[in-house]
């Protein structure tokens, strides 16, 4: 199966089409693919505990999707804690994922 990296820099709550990103991640995982969802810039807003989409991110994580939030973006937005199942990451890890850690990159 393929290894997918889905990167989102948009606030997932602000854009109606953003729910597609979460549905895509879950669907790919359910089909047996390895999936990493990487939140950067305003995308990290969904990873705040108590945020409207935080529970969906936690559900994705429990289903086996790796959910990462970029550290500089989180810090710039005052986010000190992340929803369950979301792990803090950095641009070095993102670069490694793009170069060696995935077969397909989708940037939203």
Backbone atoms as SQL, in Angstrom:
CREATE TABLE atoms (id INTEGER PRIMARY KEY, chain TEXT, resi INTEGER, resn TEXT, atom TEXT, x REAL, y REAL, z REAL);
INSERT INTO atoms VALUES
  (1, 'A', 1, 'UNK', 'N', 0.836, -1.192, 0.000),
  (2, 'A', 1, 'UNK', 'CA', 0.000, 0.000, 0.000),
  (3, 'A', 1, 'UNK', 'C', 0.881, 1.255, 0.000),
  (4, 'A', 2, 'UNK', 'N', 0.279, 2.359, -0.315),
  (5, 'A', 2, 'UNK', 'CA', 1.010, 3.628, -0.419),
  (6, 'A', 2, 'UNK', 'C', 1.095, 4.347, 0.918),
  (7, 'A', 3, 'UNK', 'N', 2.072, 5.237, 1.005),
  (8, 'A', 3, 'UNK', 'CA', 2.246, 6.097, 2.179),
  (9, 'A', 3, 'UNK', 'C', 1.876, 7.518, 1.758),
  (10, 'A', 4, 'UNK', 'N', 0.834, 8.054, 2.373),
  (11, 'A', 4, 'UNK', 'CA', 0.335, 9.385, 2.045),
  (12, 'A', 4, 'UNK', 'C', 0.715, 10.385, 3.124),
  (13, 'A', 5, 'UNK', 'N', 1.087, 11.577, 2.687),
  (14, 'A', 5, 'UNK', 'CA', 1.298, 12.721, 3.567),
  (15, 'A', 5, 'UNK', 'C', 0.303, 13.789, 3.134),
  (16, 'A', 6, 'UNK', 'N', -0.588, 14.151, 4.046),
  (17, 'A', 6, 'UNK', 'CA', -1.561, 15.212, 3.783),
  (18, 'A', 6, 'UNK', 'C', -1.178, 16.390, 4.665),
  (19, 'A', 7, 'UNK', 'N', -0.855, 17.507, 4.037),
  (20, 'A', 7, 'UNK', 'CA', -0.439, 18.712, 4.760),
  (21, 'A', 7, 'UNK', 'C', -1.539, 19.749, 4.603),
  (22, 'A', 8, 'UNK', 'N', -1.965, 20.329, 5.715),
  (23, 'A', 8, 'UNK', 'CA', -2.955, 21.395, 5.628),
  (24, 'A', 8, 'UNK', 'C', -2.485, 22.616, 6.400),
  (25, 'A', 9, 'UNK', 'N', -2.545, 23.751, 5.731),
  (26, 'A', 9, 'UNK', 'CA', -2.156, 25.018, 6.360),
  (27, 'A', 9, 'UNK', 'C', -3.375, 25.883, 6.646),
  (28, 'A', 10, 'UNK', 'N', -4.540, 25.392, 6.317),
  (29, 'A', 10, 'UNK', 'CA', -5.773, 26.157, 6.536),
  (30, 'A', 10, 'UNK', 'C', -6.419, 25.781, 7.855),
  (31, 'A', 11, 'UNK', 'N', -7.132, 26.742, 8.429),
  (32, 'A', 11, 'UNK', 'CA', -7.952, 26.464, 9.597),
  (33, 'A', 11, 'UNK', 'C', -9.061, 25.522, 9.135),
  (34, 'A', 12, 'UNK', 'N', -9.055, 24.295, 9.633),
  (35, 'A', 12, 'UNK', 'CA', -9.999, 23.284, 9.167),
  (36, 'A', 12, 'UNK', 'C', -11.442, 23.634, 9.494),
  (37, 'A', 13, 'UNK', 'N', -11.657, 24.481, 10.487),
  (38, 'A', 13, 'UNK', 'CA', -13.018, 24.879, 10.842),
  (39, 'A', 13, 'UNK', 'C', -13.513, 26.003, 9.940),
  (40, 'A', 14, 'UNK', 'N', -12.624, 26.858, 9.515),
  (41, 'A', 14, 'UNK', 'CA', -12.993, 28.047, 8.746),
  (42, 'A', 14, 'UNK', 'C', -13.459, 27.715, 7.331),
  (43, 'A', 15, 'UNK', 'N', -12.892, 26.710, 6.723),
  (44, 'A', 15, 'UNK', 'CA', -13.203, 26.370, 5.339),
  (45, 'A', 15, 'UNK', 'C', -14.093, 25.134, 5.291),
  (46, 'A', 16, 'UNK', 'N', -15.270, 25.283, 4.695),
  (47, 'A', 16, 'UNK', 'CA', -16.230, 24.175, 4.637),
  (48, 'A', 16, 'UNK', 'C', -15.641, 22.951, 3.946),
  (49, 'A', 17, 'UNK', 'N', -14.821, 23.167, 2.937),
  (50, 'A', 17, 'UNK', 'CA', -14.250, 22.042, 2.196),
  (51, 'A', 17, 'UNK', 'C', -13.161, 21.317, 2.984),
  (52, 'A', 18, 'UNK', 'N', -12.783, 21.870, 4.119),
  (53, 'A', 18, 'UNK', 'CA', -11.709, 21.257, 4.903),
  (54, 'A', 18, 'UNK', 'C', -12.101, 19.910, 5.488),
  (55, 'A', 19, 'UNK', 'N', -13.393, 19.691, 5.701),
  (56, 'A', 19, 'UNK', 'CA', -13.799, 18.390, 6.233),
  (57, 'A', 19, 'UNK', 'C', -13.389, 17.276, 5.268),
  (58, 'A', 20, 'UNK', 'N', -13.252, 17.631, 3.991),
  (59, 'A', 20, 'UNK', 'CA', -12.791, 16.667, 2.989),
  (60, 'A', 20, 'UNK', 'C', -11.414, 16.124, 3.352),
  (61, 'A', 21, 'UNK', 'N', -10.551, 16.974, 3.887),
  (62, 'A', 21, 'UNK', 'CA', -9.195, 16.558, 4.251),
  (63, 'A', 21, 'UNK', 'C', -9.248, 15.460, 5.313),
  (64, 'A', 22, 'UNK', 'N', -10.093, 15.649, 6.313),
  (65, 'A', 22, 'UNK', 'CA', -10.210, 14.656, 7.379),
  (66, 'A', 22, 'UNK', 'C', -10.853, 13.376, 6.857),
  (67, 'A', 23, 'UNK', 'N', -11.872, 13.519, 6.020),
  (68, 'A', 23, 'UNK', 'CA', -12.516, 12.344, 5.429),
  (69, 'A', 23, 'UNK', 'C', -11.540, 11.575, 4.544),
  (70, 'A', 24, 'UNK', 'N', -10.738, 12.299, 3.782),
  (71, 'A', 24, 'UNK', 'CA', -9.748, 11.663, 2.918),
  (72, 'A', 24, 'UNK', 'C', -8.736, 10.874, 3.738),
  (73, 'A', 25, 'UNK', 'N', -8.236, 11.472, 4.807),
  (74, 'A', 25, 'UNK', 'CA', -7.260, 10.786, 5.663),
  (75, 'A', 25, 'UNK', 'C', -7.845, 9.491, 6.217),
  (76, 'A', 26, 'UNK', 'N', -9.074, 9.559, 6.721),
  (77, 'A', 26, 'UNK', 'CA', -9.716, 8.367, 7.267),
  (78, 'A', 26, 'UNK', 'C', -9.987, 7.312, 6.209),
  (79, 'A', 27, 'UNK', 'N', -10.441, 7.746, 5.054),
  (80, 'A', 27, 'UNK', 'CA', -10.747, 6.820, 3.966),
  (81, 'A', 27, 'UNK', 'C', -9.490, 6.098, 3.471),
  (82, 'A', 28, 'UNK', 'N', -8.414, 6.849, 3.309),
  (83, 'A', 28, 'UNK', 'CA', -7.158, 6.226, 2.876),
  (84, 'A', 28, 'UNK', 'C', -6.672, 5.209, 3.901),
  (85, 'A', 29, 'UNK', 'N', -6.776, 5.555, 5.179),
  (86, 'A', 29, 'UNK', 'CA', -6.354, 4.631, 6.237),
  (87, 'A', 29, 'UNK', 'C', -7.215, 3.371, 6.217),
  (88, 'A', 30, 'UNK', 'N', -8.533, 3.560, 6.051),
  (89, 'A', 30, 'UNK', 'CA', -9.448, 2.413, 6.018),
  (90, 'A', 30, 'UNK', 'C', -9.163, 1.484, 4.844),
  (91, 'A', 31, 'UNK', 'N', -8.558, 2.005, 3.801),
  (92, 'A', 31, 'UNK', 'CA', -8.202, 1.191, 2.637),
  (93, 'A', 31, 'UNK', 'C', -6.819, 0.562, 2.775),
  (94, 'A', 32, 'UNK', 'N', -6.212, 0.724, 3.953),
  (95, 'A', 32, 'UNK', 'CA', -4.950, 0.055, 4.224),
  (96, 'A', 32, 'UNK', 'C', -3.696, 0.860, 3.959),
  (97, 'A', 33, 'UNK', 'N', -3.853, 2.130, 3.605),
  (98, 'A', 33, 'UNK', 'CA', -2.684, 2.963, 3.342),
  (99, 'A', 33, 'UNK', 'C', -2.127, 3.528, 4.653),
  (100, 'A', 34, 'UNK', 'N', -0.858, 3.862, 4.644),
  (101, 'A', 34, 'UNK', 'CA', -0.230, 4.566, 5.758),
  (102, 'A', 34, 'UNK', 'C', -0.473, 6.059, 5.525),
  (103, 'A', 35, 'UNK', 'N', -1.004, 6.746, 6.538),
  (104, 'A', 35, 'UNK', 'CA', -1.394, 8.146, 6.367),
  (105, 'A', 35, 'UNK', 'C', -0.822, 8.998, 7.490),
  (106, 'A', 36, 'UNK', 'N', -0.219, 10.125, 7.104),
  (107, 'A', 36, 'UNK', 'CA', 0.216, 11.145, 8.051),
  (108, 'A', 36, 'UNK', 'C', -0.509, 12.431, 7.697),
  (109, 'A', 37, 'UNK', 'N', -1.162, 13.028, 8.683),
  (110, 'A', 37, 'UNK', 'CA', -1.821, 14.323, 8.532),
  (111, 'A', 37, 'UNK', 'C', -0.962, 15.340, 9.271),
  (112, 'A', 38, 'UNK', 'N', -0.436, 16.305, 8.532),
  (113, 'A', 38, 'UNK', 'CA', 0.493, 17.288, 9.093),
  (114, 'A', 38, 'UNK', 'C', -0.186, 18.650, 9.103),
  (115, 'A', 39, 'UNK', 'N', -0.361, 19.221, 10.290),
  (116, 'A', 39, 'UNK', 'CA', -1.004, 20.521, 10.470),
  (117, 'A', 39, 'UNK', 'C', 0.061, 21.595, 10.614),
  (118, 'A', 40, 'UNK', 'N', -0.036, 22.634, 9.787),
  (119, 'A', 40, 'UNK', 'CA', 0.939, 23.723, 9.805),
  (120, 'A', 40, 'UNK', 'C', 0.177, 25.036, 9.660),
  (121, 'A', 41, 'UNK', 'N', 0.803, 26.134, 10.060),
  (122, 'A', 41, 'UNK', 'CA', 0.185, 27.461, 10.025),
  (123, 'A', 41, 'UNK', 'C', -1.180, 27.392, 10.711),
  (124, 'A', 42, 'UNK', 'N', -2.252, 27.911, 10.098),
  (125, 'A', 42, 'UNK', 'CA', -3.563, 27.906, 10.753),
  (126, 'A', 42, 'UNK', 'C', -4.161, 26.513, 10.892),
  (127, 'A', 43, 'UNK', 'N', -3.593, 25.536, 10.227),
  (128, 'A', 43, 'UNK', 'CA', -4.065, 24.165, 10.383),
  (129, 'A', 43, 'UNK', 'C', -3.942, 23.657, 11.810),
  (130, 'A', 44, 'UNK', 'N', -2.984, 24.198, 12.570),
  (131, 'A', 44, 'UNK', 'CA', -2.783, 23.740, 13.950),
  (132, 'A', 44, 'UNK', 'C', -3.936, 24.134, 14.869),
  (133, 'A', 45, 'UNK', 'N', -4.755, 25.089, 14.468),
  (134, 'A', 45, 'UNK', 'CA', -5.859, 25.538, 15.322),
  (135, 'A', 45, 'UNK', 'C', -6.822, 24.401, 15.648),
  (136, 'A', 46, 'UNK', 'N', -6.982, 23.463, 14.750),
  (137, 'A', 46, 'UNK', 'CA', -7.872, 22.322, 14.990),
  (138, 'A', 46, 'UNK', 'C', -7.331, 21.386, 16.059),
  (139, 'A', 47, 'UNK', 'N', -6.050, 21.473, 16.366),
  (140, 'A', 47, 'UNK', 'CA', -5.415, 20.556, 17.319),
  (141, 'A', 47, 'UNK', 'C', -5.509, 21.024, 18.764),
  (142, 'A', 48, 'UNK', 'N', -6.129, 22.185, 18.991),
  (143, 'A', 48, 'UNK', 'CA', -6.282, 22.661, 20.369),
  (144, 'A', 48, 'UNK', 'C', -7.273, 21.774, 21.111),
  (145, 'A', 49, 'UNK', 'N', -6.963, 21.408, 22.354),
  (146, 'A', 49, 'UNK', 'CA', -7.944, 20.642, 23.125),
  (147, 'A', 49, 'UNK', 'C', -9.241, 21.450, 23.223),
  (148, 'A', 50, 'UNK', 'N', -10.348, 20.819, 22.963),
  (149, 'A', 50, 'UNK', 'CA', -11.632, 21.498, 23.031),
  (150, 'A', 50, 'UNK', 'C', -12.052, 22.171, 21.740),
  (151, 'A', 51, 'UNK', 'N', -11.158, 22.257, 20.764),
  (152, 'A', 51, 'UNK', 'CA', -11.535, 22.830, 19.470),
  (153, 'A', 51, 'UNK', 'C', -12.577, 21.918, 18.819),
  (154, 'A', 52, 'UNK', 'N', -13.414, 22.497, 17.988),
  (155, 'A', 52, 'UNK', 'CA', -14.520, 21.746, 17.400),
  (156, 'A', 52, 'UNK', 'C', -14.066, 20.488, 16.663),
  (157, 'A', 53, 'UNK', 'N', -12.926, 20.530, 16.015),
  (158, 'A', 53, 'UNK', 'CA', -12.463, 19.375, 15.239),
  (159, 'A', 53, 'UNK', 'C', -11.428, 18.522, 15.970),
  (160, 'A', 54, 'UNK', 'N', -11.106, 18.884, 17.206),
  (161, 'A', 54, 'UNK', 'CA', -10.093, 18.137, 17.956),
  (162, 'A', 54, 'UNK', 'C', -10.485, 16.672, 18.131),
  (163, 'A', 55, 'UNK', 'N', -11.759, 16.420, 18.394),
  (164, 'A', 55, 'UNK', 'CA', -12.211, 15.038, 18.579),
  (165, 'A', 55, 'UNK', 'C', -12.038, 14.228, 17.293),
  (166, 'A', 56, 'UNK', 'N', -12.263, 14.858, 16.144),
  (167, 'A', 56, 'UNK', 'CA', -12.075, 14.148, 14.867),
  (168, 'A', 56, 'UNK', 'C', -10.606, 13.813, 14.650),
  (169, 'A', 57, 'UNK', 'N', -9.716, 14.735, 15.043),
  (170, 'A', 57, 'UNK', 'CA', -8.284, 14.452, 14.934),
  (171, 'A', 57, 'UNK', 'C', -7.900, 13.295, 15.845),
  (172, 'A', 58, 'UNK', 'N', -8.444, 13.291, 17.060),
  (173, 'A', 58, 'UNK', 'CA', -8.164, 12.197, 17.998),
  (174, 'A', 58, 'UNK', 'C', -8.683, 10.871, 17.455),
  (175, 'A', 59, 'UNK', 'N', -9.874, 10.890, 16.849),
  (176, 'A', 59, 'UNK', 'CA', -10.427, 9.673, 16.245),
  (177, 'A', 59, 'UNK', 'C', -9.529, 9.161, 15.121),
  (178, 'A', 60, 'UNK', 'N', -9.045, 10.080, 14.290),
  (179, 'A', 60, 'UNK', 'CA', -8.133, 9.680, 13.215),
  (180, 'A', 60, 'UNK', 'C', -6.876, 9.035, 13.787),
  (181, 'A', 61, 'UNK', 'N', -6.354, 9.637, 14.842),
  (182, 'A', 61, 'UNK', 'CA', -5.154, 9.091, 15.475),
  (183, 'A', 61, 'UNK', 'C', -5.411, 7.679, 16.005),
  (184, 'A', 62, 'UNK', 'N', -6.548, 7.502, 16.660),
  (185, 'A', 62, 'UNK', 'CA', -6.889, 6.178, 17.190),
  (186, 'A', 62, 'UNK', 'C', -7.057, 5.142, 16.071),
  (187, 'A', 63, 'UNK', 'N', -7.450, 5.597, 14.892),
  (188, 'A', 63, 'UNK', 'CA', -7.625, 4.669, 13.770),
  (189, 'A', 63, 'UNK', 'C', -6.299, 4.326, 13.094),
  (190, 'A', 64, 'UNK', 'N', -5.220, 4.996, 13.511),
  (191, 'A', 64, 'UNK', 'CA', -3.904, 4.695, 12.962),
  (192, 'A', 64, 'UNK', 'C', -3.295, 5.770, 12.095),
  (193, 'A', 65, 'UNK', 'N', -4.013, 6.876, 11.889),
  (194, 'A', 65, 'UNK', 'CA', -3.454, 8.011, 11.158),
  (195, 'A', 65, 'UNK', 'C', -2.489, 8.740, 12.087),
  (196, 'A', 66, 'UNK', 'N', -1.303, 9.049, 11.618),
  (197, 'A', 66, 'UNK', 'CA', -0.364, 9.852, 12.390),
  (198, 'A', 66, 'UNK', 'C', -0.758, 11.313, 12.208),
  (199, 'A', 67, 'UNK', 'N', -1.049, 11.997, 13.321),
  (200, 'A', 67, 'UNK', 'CA', -1.466, 13.402, 13.265),
  (201, 'A', 67, 'UNK', 'C', -0.384, 14.243, 13.930),
  (202, 'A', 68, 'UNK', 'N', 0.206, 15.155, 13.155),
  (203, 'A', 68, 'UNK', 'CA', 1.311, 15.985, 13.625),
  (204, 'A', 68, 'UNK', 'C', 0.942, 17.459, 13.519),
  (205, 'A', 69, 'UNK', 'N', 1.407, 18.251, 14.482),
  (206, 'A', 69, 'UNK', 'CA', 1.213, 19.703, 14.468),
  (207, 'A', 69, 'UNK', 'C', 2.583, 20.364, 14.534),
  (208, 'A', 70, 'UNK', 'N', 2.835, 21.285, 13.629),
  (209, 'A', 70, 'UNK', 'CA', 4.144, 21.938, 13.536),
  (210, 'A', 70, 'UNK', 'C', 4.349, 22.876, 14.721),
  (211, 'A', 71, 'UNK', 'N', 5.497, 22.766, 15.374),
  (212, 'A', 71, 'UNK', 'CA', 5.759, 23.451, 16.636),
  (213, 'A', 71, 'UNK', 'C', 5.785, 24.974, 16.537),
  (214, 'A', 72, 'UNK', 'N', 6.410, 25.540, 15.530),
  (215, 'A', 72, 'UNK', 'CA', 6.492, 26.999, 15.411),
  (216, 'A', 72, 'UNK', 'C', 5.104, 27.587, 15.169),
  (217, 'A', 73, 'UNK', 'N', 4.303, 26.926, 14.355),
  (218, 'A', 73, 'UNK', 'CA', 2.938, 27.386, 14.096),
  (219, 'A', 73, 'UNK', 'C', 2.104, 27.351, 15.375),
  (220, 'A', 74, 'UNK', 'N', 2.243, 26.279, 16.145),
  (221, 'A', 74, 'UNK', 'CA', 1.498, 26.168, 17.401),
  (222, 'A', 74, 'UNK', 'C', 1.927, 27.256, 18.382),
  (223, 'A', 75, 'UNK', 'N', 3.217, 27.454, 18.519),
  (224, 'A', 75, 'UNK', 'CA', 3.722, 28.468, 19.443),
  (225, 'A', 75, 'UNK', 'C', 3.264, 29.865, 19.028),
  (226, 'A', 76, 'UNK', 'N', 3.302, 30.162, 17.736),
  (227, 'A', 76, 'UNK', 'CA', 2.895, 31.485, 17.242),
  (228, 'A', 76, 'UNK', 'C', 1.421, 31.760, 17.516),
  (229, 'A', 77, 'UNK', 'N', 0.627, 30.706, 17.682),
  (230, 'A', 77, 'UNK', 'CA', -0.799, 30.855, 17.938),
  (231, 'A', 77, 'UNK', 'C', -1.148, 30.613, 19.400),
  (232, 'A', 78, 'UNK', 'N', -0.134, 30.538, 20.246),
  (233, 'A', 78, 'UNK', 'CA', -0.349, 30.397, 21.683),
  (234, 'A', 78, 'UNK', 'C', -0.863, 29.036, 22.105),
  (235, 'A', 79, 'UNK', 'N', -0.646, 28.031, 21.295),
  (236, 'A', 79, 'UNK', 'CA', -1.131, 26.686, 21.608),
  (237, 'A', 79, 'UNK', 'C', -0.050, 25.952, 22.394),
  (238, 'A', 80, 'UNK', 'N', -0.366, 25.644, 23.639),
  (239, 'A', 80, 'UNK', 'CA', 0.598, 24.967, 24.508),
  (240, 'A', 80, 'UNK', 'C', 0.280, 23.494, 24.693),
  (241, 'A', 81, 'UNK', 'N', -0.974, 23.123, 24.513),
  (242, 'A', 81, 'UNK', 'CA', -1.386, 21.728, 24.639),
  (243, 'A', 81, 'UNK', 'C', -2.079, 21.309, 23.353),
  (244, 'A', 82, 'UNK', 'N', -1.974, 20.030, 23.053),
  (245, 'A', 82, 'UNK', 'CA', -2.588, 19.491, 21.842),
  (246, 'A', 82, 'UNK', 'C', -3.636, 18.449, 22.202),
  (247, 'A', 83, 'UNK', 'N', -4.580, 18.266, 21.315),
  (248, 'A', 83, 'UNK', 'CA', -5.613, 17.252, 21.502),
  (249, 'A', 83, 'UNK', 'C', -4.970, 15.871, 21.614),
  (250, 'A', 84, 'UNK', 'N', -5.688, 14.961, 22.244),
  (251, 'A', 84, 'UNK', 'CA', -5.204, 13.587, 22.377),
  (252, 'A', 84, 'UNK', 'C', -4.883, 13.012, 21.008),
  (253, 'A', 85, 'UNK', 'N', -3.735, 12.383, 20.915),
  (254, 'A', 85, 'UNK', 'CA', -3.341, 11.725, 19.683),
  (255, 'A', 85, 'UNK', 'C', -2.599, 12.603, 18.696),
  (256, 'A', 86, 'UNK', 'N', -2.512, 13.902, 18.979),
  (257, 'A', 86, 'UNK', 'CA', -1.785, 14.821, 18.101),
  (258, 'A', 86, 'UNK', 'C', -0.405, 15.042, 18.702),
  (259, 'A', 87, 'UNK', 'N', 0.623, 14.877, 17.886),
  (260, 'A', 87, 'UNK', 'CA', 1.998, 15.008, 18.365),
  (261, 'A', 87, 'UNK', 'C', 2.647, 16.244, 17.760),
  (262, 'A', 88, 'UNK', 'N', 3.426, 16.938, 18.578),
  (263, 'A', 88, 'UNK', 'CA', 4.173, 18.102, 18.117),
  (264, 'A', 88, 'UNK', 'C', 5.302, 17.651, 17.194),
  (265, 'A', 89, 'UNK', 'N', 5.521, 18.402, 16.128),
  (266, 'A', 89, 'UNK', 'CA', 6.533, 18.070, 15.135),
  (267, 'A', 89, 'UNK', 'C', 7.285, 19.342, 14.754),
  (268, 'A', 90, 'UNK', 'N', 8.162, 19.227, 13.769),
  (269, 'A', 90, 'UNK', 'CA', 8.903, 20.406, 13.301),
  (270, 'A', 90, 'UNK', 'C', 9.136, 20.294, 11.794),
  (271, 'A', 91, 'UNK', 'N', 9.665, 21.350, 11.224),
  (272, 'A', 91, 'UNK', 'CA', 9.870, 21.386, 9.776),
  (273, 'A', 91, 'UNK', 'C', 10.900, 20.362, 9.300),
  (274, 'A', 92, 'UNK', 'N', 11.855, 20.018, 10.155),
  (275, 'A', 92, 'UNK', 'CA', 12.816, 18.975, 9.775),
  (276, 'A', 92, 'UNK', 'C', 12.102, 17.646, 9.534),
  (277, 'A', 93, 'UNK', 'N', 11.178, 17.319, 10.432),
  (278, 'A', 93, 'UNK', 'CA', 10.426, 16.073, 10.271),
  (279, 'A', 93, 'UNK', 'C', 9.546, 16.134, 9.021),
  (280, 'A', 94, 'UNK', 'N', 8.935, 17.299, 8.763),
  (281, 'A', 94, 'UNK', 'CA', 8.129, 17.446, 7.553),
  (282, 'A', 94, 'UNK', 'C', 8.987, 17.225, 6.308),
  (283, 'A', 95, 'UNK', 'N', 10.167, 17.820, 6.288),
  (284, 'A', 95, 'UNK', 'CA', 11.067, 17.639, 5.142),
  (285, 'A', 95, 'UNK', 'C', 11.433, 16.169, 4.963),
  (286, 'A', 96, 'UNK', 'N', 11.722, 15.486, 6.070),
  (287, 'A', 96, 'UNK', 'CA', 12.046, 14.060, 5.990),
  (288, 'A', 96, 'UNK', 'C', 10.869, 13.253, 5.447),
  (289, 'A', 97, 'UNK', 'N', 9.661, 13.593, 5.886),
  (290, 'A', 97, 'UNK', 'CA', 8.475, 12.896, 5.393),
  (291, 'A', 97, 'UNK', 'C', 8.303, 13.099, 3.890),
  (292, 'A', 98, 'UNK', 'N', 8.513, 14.332, 3.440),
  (293, 'A', 98, 'UNK', 'CA', 8.348, 14.630, 2.017),
  (294, 'A', 98, 'UNK', 'C', 9.384, 13.890, 1.182),
  (295, 'A', 99, 'UNK', 'N', 10.626, 13.864, 1.661),
  (296, 'A', 99, 'UNK', 'CA', 11.715, 13.267, 0.884),
  (297, 'A', 99, 'UNK', 'C', 11.713, 11.741, 0.952),
  (298, 'A', 100, 'UNK', 'N', 11.562, 11.191, 2.151),
  (299, 'A', 100, 'UNK', 'CA', 11.723, 9.746, 2.326),
  (300, 'A', 100, 'UNK', 'C', 10.542, 9.023, 2.960),
  (301, 'A', 101, 'UNK', 'N', 9.635, 9.755, 3.568),
  (302, 'A', 101, 'UNK', 'CA', 8.620, 9.099, 4.389),
  (303, 'A', 101, 'UNK', 'C', 7.282, 8.869, 3.739),
  (304, 'A', 102, 'UNK', 'N', 7.149, 9.218, 2.458),
  (305, 'A', 102, 'UNK', 'CA', 5.847, 9.017, 1.826),
  (306, 'A', 102, 'UNK', 'C', 6.008, 8.811, 0.329),
  (307, 'A', 103, 'UNK', 'N', 4.958, 8.258, -0.247),
  (308, 'A', 103, 'UNK', 'CA', 4.917, 8.057, -1.693),
  (309, 'A', 103, 'UNK', 'C', 4.175, 9.194, -2.384),
  (310, 'A', 104, 'UNK', 'N', 3.180, 9.748, -1.682),
  (311, 'A', 104, 'UNK', 'CA', 2.332, 10.781, -2.276),
  (312, 'A', 104, 'UNK', 'C', 2.095, 11.895, -1.269),
  (313, 'A', 105, 'UNK', 'N', 2.239, 13.142, -1.736),
  (314, 'A', 105, 'UNK', 'CA', 2.012, 14.317, -0.893),
  (315, 'A', 105, 'UNK', 'C', 0.802, 15.064, -1.427),
  (316, 'A', 106, 'UNK', 'N', -0.109, 15.391, -0.521),
  (317, 'A', 106, 'UNK', 'CA', -1.267, 16.218, -0.851),
  (318, 'A', 106, 'UNK', 'C', -1.182, 17.439, 0.044),
  (319, 'A', 107, 'UNK', 'N', -1.078, 18.617, -0.541),
  (320, 'A', 107, 'UNK', 'CA', -0.956, 19.862, 0.237),
  (321, 'A', 107, 'UNK', 'C', -2.229, 20.655, 0.044),
  (322, 'A', 108, 'UNK', 'N', -2.922, 20.913, 1.167),
  (323, 'A', 108, 'UNK', 'CA', -4.204, 21.619, 1.101),
  (324, 'A', 108, 'UNK', 'C', -4.070, 22.958, 1.767);
